[in-house]
Amino acid sequence: MEITEEEKKTAVVVKNCSLQATDTTLIDFFSFCGNIKRLHLEKDADGETQTGIVIFADLAGSETAQLLSNAVIIDKPVSITPYLSTIPAVDSALPASTLEQQEVSDAAAGEANPKIWESVVAGAKDIGSKTKQGFKEFDEKHNVSL
């Protein structure tokens, strides 16, 4: 599946999908996260699971989808990560000490501006309530819970 540079920004990789999962299953599961432009589902080399790529129309859909990591689709908990994180990044070529310094700098920046964290928490609460409603609708449609 060819993915443009622009699509890579709004795509997520869904690993450990059940063999019973279909394109429709993923569309139903992720539809409340945002508009889905397209997706691709392919059996893994181990033959026991599948990996999907879901491309959203915007970044908000991708970010919301990532919050669903470890949710169970059919019979397996899935891992949902940004598409760009699955490609070896330039940062991975840096020495470990440089990476540690960058992480410390990032942490210090977060502590210096608590208003950013307040905004993140407020946004997460809003996304959480929308996600809960979406799961409820999904469950009612597919009778997932017992």
N, C-alpha and C positions, 0 to 999 in steps of 0.2 A: 504494500500500500504506500503510495507516494504521499508525503505530507509536506505542504509548503512551509516556509519559515514562519509565516503568520499563523498557520494552523498549529504549529508546534507550541505556541504560547498558550493556546486554549485547549490542548489535548491532555487527556489523562490515560495512563496505562492501568488496566485492570487485570491483575494477575490472580491465579488460582481459581479461575472460573470453573464451575462444574461442567462436565461434558454434556449435561442435559440443558445447559444454558444456550439460548439462541439469540440472534440479533434482537428479536422482539422482546426477549426477557430483559436485555440490557437497556433497550429503549424505554420499556415500562419502568424499570428501576431508576434510571437517571433522568427521566423526563421532567420531574419536578425540580431538578437542579437548574435547568435552563434549557434553551433551545439547542437541540443536537443537530449539528450540520451533517455529520456522517459517522459511521463506526465500522470497525472491522474486528472480527472474532476468528481466531485461528487456534487449532489444536497445538499444544506444546509438544516438544520432542519426546517427553516422557510418556505421552499418550494417555495420561491420567487427568490432565487439566487443560484449560484453554487460557489464552491471553487475549484481552480485547483492548482496542484503542478507541476511545470515544472523543470526538472532536466537537466541542461546544461552539456556539456562535459568539460567545464572549468569555472574558476571563472570569466573571462572576460565576458562571455555570461550572467551570473547571474547579474553582476554589470551593464551591459548595460540594461538589462531587468528592473532593478529597477528604471532606469531613466524614464521609461514609466508609472510610477504610475500616476493615475488620467486620463490616456488616456481612450477613450471610445471604448469599444469592443461591437459591435452590437448596444445596446441601453443603456448601463450602464457604468459609469466611474469605473474603477477597481483600487483596491489597490494592489500594488506589493511590497512585503517585503521579505527579506531573510528568508529562512526556519528556520534557527537557532534562529532568533529573535521571532519566534512564540512559541518557547519552553521556559518555565520559566527558566531564566538564574540564575546562582549562584549569580550574582550581585543584583538581585531583593530581595535576602534574607538579603542584607546588610542594616544597618540603613540608613535613608535618609541623615544624615549628612555626612556619608562616601561616598555616591553616589555624593553629591554636591561637596565634596572635589575632587573626581576623575574627575568630569566634569571641575572644575576650573583648575586642573592640566593639563587636556587634552587641554583646551583652551590656557593656557599659553605655552604649548609645541608648539602649532600651530603658536603662535605669535613669538616665539623664532626662528623659521626657516621658513622665507617667501619663500624660494626656493621650499619647499614642496607644498605650495599653488600655486606657479607659475606652477609647474608640473601638479597639479590637474586641474587647469583651462585650461591649454593647452590640456590635455587629454580629458576634457569635451567638448571642442570645436570640437575636432576630432570626438568624439563619437556623438556629436550633429549633425554634418554634415552627418555622416553615418546613424543616426536615421532618419533624415529628408528624405534622399534618400529612406530608407526602407519604411517609411510611404507613400511616393509618389508611390512606386511600389505596396504597399498593396492597396492603394486607387484606382489605375488604375485597379488592378485585381478585386477588390470587389465593386467598384463604391460607396464608403462610403460617399464621400463629395457630396454636391448638385450641 
